[in-house]
Amino acid sequence: MKIYLTFLEGTAICARQGLKKIELEFEGSTLGELLAALPAMLGMEVGKDLSEPALQLVINGRILTAPFDPEQPLHPGDRLSFLTALDGG
């Protein structure tokens, strides 16, 4: 399925990897599967970046609270935004 990821300024993924927006073909169906697969798909440093204590996640405009539920279902066309607690207004 196709999902869309956005890494907002301030996240280590954006700063270190230079990633901002990507479209991703993903074969899994849960958030846990996606988070486990991202280091292999985007580079091993992403695994460290995903463990940032201040990392927050928004799926389709809904803010998830940490710890993230690995069983959170994902659906084709979902939009995930990664941001730090310092982002926003």
C-alpha positions in Angstrom: 0.0 0.0 0.0 1.1 3.6 -0.6 1.5 5.8 2.4 2.9 9.3 2.7 5.5 10.4 5.3 6.5 13.9 6.3 9.5 14.7 8.5 9.1 18.2 9.9 12.1 20.5 10.5 13.6 19.8 13.9 13.4 16.1 13.7 16.8 14.2 13.6 15.5 12.3 10.5 15.1 15.6 8.6 18.3 17.1 9.8 20.5 14.0 9.4 18.9 12.3 6.4 17.6 15.4 4.6 14.2 13.7 4.3 11.2 15.9 4.3 8.4 14.2 2.3 8.4 10.8 0.8 5.8 8.5 -0.8 6.4 4.9 0.3 5.2 1.5 -0.8 4.7 -0.5 2.4 3.6 -4.2 2.6 2.7 -4.2 6.3 -0.5 -3.2 8.0 0.4 -1.7 11.4 2.4 1.2 12.8 4.7 -1.2 14.5 5.5 -3.0 11.2 6.2 0.4 9.6 8.5 1.6 12.4 10.4 -1.7 12.3 10.8 -1.5 8.5 11.8 2.2 8.2 15.5 1.7 9.1 16.0 -0.9 6.4 14.0 1.2 3.9 15.5 4.6 4.6 18.9 3.9 6.2 20.0 2.5 9.5 20.4 5.9 11.2 16.7 6.3 11.0 16.3 3.6 13.7 18.2 5.9 16.1 16.2 8.9 15.0 12.9 7.1 15.6 13.8 6.7 19.3 14.1 10.4 19.9 12.4 11.1 23.2 10.7 14.2 21.9 9.4 12.5 18.7 5.7 12.8 18.1 3.6 11.2 15.4 0.5 12.5 13.6 -1.6 10.1 11.5 -4.2 11.8 9.2 -4.3 14.8 11.5 -4.7 12.8 14.7 -1.9 13.2 17.2 -0.7 9.9 18.7 0.7 9.9 22.2 3.8 8.0 23.2 4.3 5.2 23.6 2.9 4.5 20.1 0.6 1.5 19.8 2.4 -0.9 17.5 -1.0 -2.5 16.6 -2.3 0.9 15.3 -3.7 -0.1 11.8 -2.4 1.7 8.7 -4.4 2.0 5.6 -3.6 2.9 1.9 -3.2 6.6 1.5 -2.5 7.3 5.2 -0.4 10.4 5.9 2.1 10.2 8.7 3.9 13.3 10.0 6.9 13.0 12.4 7.7 16.1 14.5 9.4 17.0 17.7 7.6 18.3 20.8 9.3 21.6 20.0 7.7 22.0 16.6 4.4 23.7 16.2 3.0 26.9 17.7 
